[in-house]
Amino acid sequence: MKPQLPKFSSTIPMGPAQLKASCSNCGLRELCLPVGLSADEIERLDQLVYARRKVRRGEDLYRVGNSFSAIYAVRSGFFKNELVLEDGREQVMGFHMPGDILGIDGIGEDRYACNAVALEDSEVCVIPFLRLEEISRQVRCLQHQFNQFMGREMARDQGVMLLLGSMRAEARLAAFLLNLSRRFESRGYSASEFTLRMTREEIGSFLGLKLETVSRLFSKLQEGNLVAVLQKHIRILDAAALRKIADPTDGAGRSAHGTGPSKLQRPLDARPEMAA
């Protein structure tokens, strides 16, 4: 049975010249599936990417219940995974940036288990799953890499459960900002200054907090000289203090570039608060 490739109006099939410039020359290869593979193995992966798809801001890459046929490597842009609850509310499950893989939620049931929505104009590499399985049998390291990736996804899901189940509100937001900081840094961007692609409401949905709580926490962090906030632009002023909020057992104190004692002396919100 041949793989059924998704029929998208914005899907761009790749010819030989484009395929040559896919995995082997991609600047994200150290973050995506080819990580850890040899140059020869990465070159063999060039036949894996079927097409690139452009997804405009607000458009769906796929929706819950769609037939599963491919996974997607994010080349540029930003996505969110979400579920629509019975009462119509949207529950954000995660955020994805260049180098991340989308669509693995469809592997188990052959249908995607959530929506993937672009938060800005984005582009993905379309990787037919049957083709991935076929090449994995030829490049054994690829199967190992994919298994490791699946393991990291499971660990991240467990981390989210811990985040929502045991952390206070201010610890959730601090951990969220630090996680974004690390992810941006691993992609060669600034760890201390970045732009949020998601809204405050989407952050609250992901962290299990009300919109008002998220806004209040950002204000408190700014008043405490831990971050500078200008709309969606974030500048981390004291990463050590954020780490201490995210993990009170961490012995790290204020950073060397801190400007005296933090004004943030009391917990911002001692009660975990799930979105209503």
HUNOR-V702842 format. One record per pair of residues at least 6 apart in sequence whose ideal C-beta (glycine too) atoms are under 6 Angstrom apart, sorted by the first residue. I is the first residue (numbers start at 1). GAP is how many residues later the second one is. If there is no record, write none. Layout:
<<I	GAP> <I	GAP>>
This chain:
<<3	125> <3	127> <3	128> <4	65> <5	123> <6	63> <8	45> <10	43> <10	44> <11	40> <11	42> <12	39> <12	40> <13	38> <14	37> <19	27> <22	24> <22	27> <23	11> <23	19> <23	22> <23	23> <24	18> <24	19> <24	22> <28	70> <28	71> <31	68> <32	41> <32	67> <34	8> <34	11> <36	109> <37	104> <41	98> <41	100> <44	95> <48	79> <48	83> <48	87> <49	76> <50	76> <50	78> <51	75> <52	71> <52	73> <53	71> <53	73> <54	69> <55	6> <55	63> <55	67> <56	65> <57	61> <57	63> <57	64> <59	59> <60	55> <60	57> <61	55> <62	50> <62	54> <63	52> <64	48> <64	50> <64	51> <65	46> <66	46> <68	38> <68	42> <68	43> <68	44> <70	56> <70	57> <70	58> <70	59> <71	30> <71	32> <71	33> <71	56> <72	30> <72	31> <72	52> <73	28> <73	52> <74	22> <74	24> <74	26> <74	50> <75	48> <75	50> <76	22> <76	46> <76	47> <77	41> <77	43> <77	45> <78	19> <78	41> <78	42> <78	119> <79	17> <79	37> <79	39> <80	12> <80	15> <80	37> <80	39> <81	12> <81	13> <81	33> <81	35> <82	8> <82	10> <82	33> <83	8> <83	31> <84	6> <85	6> <91	114> <92	110> <92	113> <92	114> <93	21> <96	6> <102	14> <105	7> <105	8> <105	9> <106	6> <119	78> <119	79> <120	77> <136	6> <136	7> <163	9> <164	44> <168	102> <169	40> <169	44> <169	100> <169	104> <170	47> <170	75> <170	98> <170	99> <171	74> <171	75> <172	35> <173	44> <174	68> <174	71> <174	72> <175	71> <178	64> <178	68> <181	10> <184	10> <185	6> <192	44> <193	42> <194	40> <195	37> <195	38> <196	36> <200	11> <200	14> <200	15> <201	10> <203	11> <204	6> <204	7> <204	10> <204	71> <205	70> <208	66> <208	67> <209	64> <210	65> <213	60> <217	51> <218	11> <220	48> <221	6> <222	7> <223	40> <224	38> <224	39> <224	40> <225	12> <226	11> <226	12> <226	15> <226	16> <227	9> <227	10> <228	7> <228	9> <238	17> <238	20> <240	12> <240	14> <240	15> <241	13> <241	21> <243	7> <243	9> <244	6> <244	8>>
